Amino acid sequence: MVHSQTFASYCLTEPNAGSDAASLRTTARKDGDYYVLNGEKAFISGGGESDVYLVMCRTGGMRSAPSNSAVMR
């Protein structure tokens, strides 16, 4: 990416949360060596054209101890 040969997108914004990271609803759960993402993102610059997506998601609980993570695809 430093040499502009790879195009990346940062995926934070969600339809019902905007860009408020504390209100994220997209989740990621570990499945073997991979993560399964479940949720929606909106207004992703380069969406559909990027080589790499950095997806902000929730990997902890939704209530007691929420934990946000970034998953790169």
N, CA, C and O of each residue as an XYZ file, in Angstrom:
292
protein
N       0.817     -1.190      0.000
C       0.000      0.000      0.000
C       0.857      1.249      0.000
O       0.421      2.293     -0.483
N       2.049      1.167      0.523
C       2.916      2.330      0.582
C       3.251      2.831     -0.820
O       3.410      4.035     -1.024
N       3.359      1.933     -1.773
C       3.712      2.304     -3.142
C       2.492      2.464     -4.035
O       2.628      2.510     -5.258
N       1.314      2.549     -3.454
C       0.058      2.767     -4.182
C      -0.264      1.669     -5.183
O      -0.886      1.938     -6.210
N       0.143      0.446     -4.905
C      -0.185     -0.670     -5.774
C      -1.374     -1.458     -5.238
O      -1.931     -2.306     -5.936
N      -1.755     -1.180     -4.016
C      -2.896     -1.837     -3.381
C      -3.860     -0.761     -2.914
O      -3.456      0.224     -2.297
N      -5.138     -0.957     -3.213
C      -6.171      0.002     -2.839
C      -6.959     -0.569     -1.671
O      -7.451     -1.694     -1.754
N      -7.089      0.185     -0.580
C      -7.754     -0.300      0.631
C      -8.938      0.576      1.010
O      -8.981      1.765      0.693
N      -9.895     -0.036      1.692
C     -11.059      0.682      2.213
C     -11.172      0.436      3.709
O     -10.910     -0.665      4.193
N     -11.568      1.480      4.436
C     -11.808      1.413      5.877
C     -13.316      1.355      6.071
O     -14.033      2.267      5.660
N     -13.795      0.293      6.692
C     -15.241      0.036      6.785
C     -15.734      0.192      8.216
O     -15.654     -0.741      9.015
N     -16.241      1.370      8.531
C     -16.753      1.662      9.867
C     -18.249      1.959      9.840
O     -18.991      1.399     10.646
N     -18.708      2.812      8.951
C     -20.072      3.323      8.947
C     -21.103      2.219      8.734
O     -20.954      1.371      7.853
N     -22.162      2.245      9.565
C     -23.272      1.296      9.462
C     -24.583      2.055      9.323
O     -24.692      3.189      9.791
N     -25.589      1.442      8.683
C     -26.860      2.133      8.448
C     -27.517      2.703      9.709
O     -28.047      3.813      9.660
N     -27.501      1.988     10.829
C     -28.194      2.448     12.035
C     -27.269      3.038     13.094
O     -27.739      3.509     14.130
N     -25.950      3.018     12.845
C     -25.000      3.509     13.841
C     -24.179      4.685     13.343
O     -23.506      5.350     14.130
N     -24.228      4.946     12.052
C     -23.365      5.988     11.502
C     -21.922      5.588     11.685
O     -21.565      4.434     11.451
N     -21.088      6.518     12.098
C     -19.673      6.204     12.320
C     -19.328      6.166     13.807
O     -18.182      6.395     14.195
N     -20.328      5.875     14.629
C     -20.139      5.746     16.076
C     -19.662      4.328     16.384
O     -20.462      3.392     16.389
N     -18.376      4.165     16.638
C     -17.797      2.839     16.870
C     -18.414      2.129     18.068
O     -18.449      0.899     18.100
N     -18.895      2.868     19.042
C     -19.505      2.249     20.218
C     -20.858      1.618     19.902
O     -21.358      0.805     20.680
N     -21.453      1.984     18.771
C     -22.768      1.457     18.402
C     -22.701      0.410     17.295
O     -23.728      0.073     16.704
N     -21.519     -0.105     17.007
C     -21.382     -1.104     15.945
C     -22.265     -2.320     16.198
O     -22.424     -2.757     17.338
N     -22.838     -2.860     15.127
C     -23.638     -4.075     15.200
C     -23.001     -5.222     14.420
O     -23.319     -6.385     14.664
N     -22.103     -4.906     13.483
C     -21.439     -5.955     12.714
C     -20.591     -6.792     13.659
O     -19.837     -6.256     14.471
N     -20.721     -8.117     13.548
C     -19.988     -9.027     14.433
C     -19.032     -9.900     13.630
O     -19.192    -10.086     12.424
N     -18.046    -10.422     14.323
C     -17.115    -11.385     13.746
C     -16.953    -12.513     14.755
O     -16.737    -12.273     15.943
N     -17.060    -13.751     14.268
C     -16.832    -14.894     15.154
C     -15.802    -15.801     14.507
O     -15.796    -15.996     13.291
N     -14.940    -16.345     15.333
C     -13.878    -17.221     14.845
C     -14.475    -18.561     14.452
O     -15.283    -19.136     15.182
N     -14.061    -19.055     13.276
C     -14.498    -20.353     12.773
C     -13.260    -21.043     12.209
O     -12.931    -20.886     11.033
N     -12.586    -21.799     13.050
C     -11.323    -22.420     12.645
C     -10.249    -21.370     12.482
O      -9.959    -20.625     13.418
N      -9.654    -21.303     11.304
C      -8.603    -20.328     11.019
C      -9.142    -19.023     10.459
O      -8.367    -18.129     10.120
N     -10.454    -18.902     10.358
C     -11.072    -17.748      9.710
C     -12.042    -17.047     10.652
O     -12.369    -17.556     11.724
N     -12.494    -15.870     10.232
C     -13.547    -15.152     10.928
C     -14.748    -15.051     10.000
O     -14.600    -14.814      8.801
N     -15.924    -15.230     10.557
C     -17.170    -15.069      9.814
C     -17.775    -13.742     10.236
O     -18.068    -13.538     11.414
N     -17.966    -12.832      9.274
C     -18.540    -11.512      9.544
C     -20.031    -11.533      9.287
O     -20.495    -12.185      8.352
N     -20.784    -10.821     10.113
C     -22.225    -10.730      9.958
C     -22.645     -9.288     10.262
O     -22.487     -8.820     11.389
N     -23.177     -8.590      9.263
C     -23.618     -7.225      9.471
C     -23.650     -6.455      8.169
O     -23.464     -7.018      7.090
N     -23.890     -5.154      8.284
C     -23.980     -4.268      7.122
C     -23.065     -3.068      7.307
O     -22.889     -2.572      8.420
N     -22.493     -2.612      6.215
C     -21.695     -1.390      6.199
C     -22.258     -0.479      5.118
O     -22.920     -0.944      4.190
N     -21.996      0.813      5.238
C     -22.513      1.793      4.273
C     -21.454      2.851      3.996
O     -20.552      3.068      4.806
N     -21.571      3.504      2.850
C     -20.699      4.621      2.473
C     -19.219      4.246      2.505
O     -18.401      4.988      3.050
N     -18.872      3.097      1.925
C     -17.486      2.636      1.912
C     -16.815      3.146      0.640
O     -17.129      2.693     -0.461
N     -15.897      4.082      0.798
C     -15.160      4.605     -0.359
C     -14.354      3.475     -0.979
O     -13.602      2.790     -0.286
N     -14.510      3.281     -2.276
C     -13.794      2.219     -2.972
C     -14.443      0.866     -2.846
O     -13.895     -0.124     -3.331
N     -15.606      0.791     -2.204
C     -16.299     -0.477     -2.032
C     -16.516     -1.174     -3.369
O     -16.995     -0.560     -4.322
N     -16.170     -2.435     -3.439
C     -16.309     -3.200     -4.662
C     -15.088     -3.122     -5.562
O     -14.941     -3.931     -6.477
N     -14.218     -2.164     -5.315
C     -13.016     -1.990     -6.137
C     -11.724     -2.195     -5.345
O     -10.655     -2.337     -5.939
N     -11.806     -2.211     -4.043
C     -10.611     -2.298     -3.200
C      -9.989     -3.690     -3.228
O     -10.659     -4.690     -3.486
N      -8.700     -3.721     -2.956
C      -7.974     -4.979     -2.824
C      -8.045     -5.492     -1.390
O      -8.021     -6.697     -1.141
N      -8.134     -4.549     -0.454
C      -8.122     -4.867      0.972
C      -9.226     -4.079      1.662
O      -9.437     -2.903      1.366
N      -9.934     -4.735      2.589
C     -10.970     -4.078      3.382
C     -10.627     -4.243      4.858
O     -10.426     -5.363      5.328
N     -10.561     -3.137      5.588
C     -10.363     -3.167      7.030
C     -11.735     -2.925      7.642
O     -12.239     -1.802      7.629
N     -12.339     -3.987      8.179
C     -13.715     -3.948      8.653
C     -13.740     -3.837     10.172
O     -13.219     -4.701     10.877
N     -14.344     -2.777     10.661
C     -14.523     -2.612     12.094
C     -15.745     -3.429     12.501
O     -16.811     -3.311     11.898
N     -15.578     -4.260     13.533
C     -16.659     -5.156     13.941
C     -16.561     -5.443     15.433
O     -15.593     -5.075     16.098
N     -17.578     -6.100     15.927
C     -17.646     -6.450     17.345
C     -17.275     -7.923     17.499
O     -17.851     -8.792     16.845
N     -16.308     -8.189     18.370
C     -15.897     -9.567     18.623
C     -16.234    -10.009     20.041
O     -16.129    -11.192     20.366
N     -16.633     -9.074     20.878
C     -17.045     -9.400     22.245
C     -18.552     -9.363     22.344
O     -19.248     -9.352     21.329
N     -19.051     -9.345     23.549
C     -20.492     -9.292     23.763
C     -21.088     -7.956     23.345
O     -20.371     -6.972     23.168
N     -22.385     -7.934     23.192
C     -23.068     -6.708     22.799
C     -23.451     -5.863     24.016
O     -23.738     -4.674     23.873
N     -23.459     -6.455     25.199
C     -23.957     -5.716     26.372
C     -22.900     -5.510     27.439
O     -22.460     -4.383     27.663
N     -22.488     -6.579     28.099
C     -21.664     -6.429     29.289
C     -20.239     -5.949     29.006
O     -19.778     -4.998     29.638
N     -19.543     -6.580     28.083
C     -18.155     -6.199     27.814
C     -17.913     -6.175     26.309
O     -17.228     -7.046     25.773
N     -18.479     -5.174     25.624
C     -18.292     -5.130     24.175
C     -16.811     -4.946     23.824
O     -16.069     -4.262     24.530
N     -16.415     -5.554     22.751
C     -15.040     -5.459     22.303
C     -15.016     -5.251     20.801
O     -15.490     -6.101     20.047
N     -14.470     -4.128     20.359
C     -14.368     -3.839     18.935
C     -13.040     -4.322     18.402
O     -12.021     -4.260     19.089
N     -13.059     -4.809     17.162
C     -11.856     -5.290     16.499
C     -11.859     -4.837     15.065
O     -12.877     -4.364     14.562
N     -10.738     -4.975     14.403
C     -10.633     -4.711     12.985
C     -10.221     -6.007     12.304
O      -9.255     -6.650     12.714
N     -10.949     -6.388     11.272
C     -10.644     -7.603     10.504
C     -10.258     -7.168      9.106
O     -10.988     -6.420      8.456
N      -9.112     -7.636      8.643
C      -8.669     -7.273      7.301
C      -8.941     -8.428      6.354
O      -8.637     -9.585      6.642
N      -9.520     -8.079      5.224
C      -9.798     -9.065      4.190
C      -9.179     -8.608      2.907
O      -9.289     -9.293      1.890
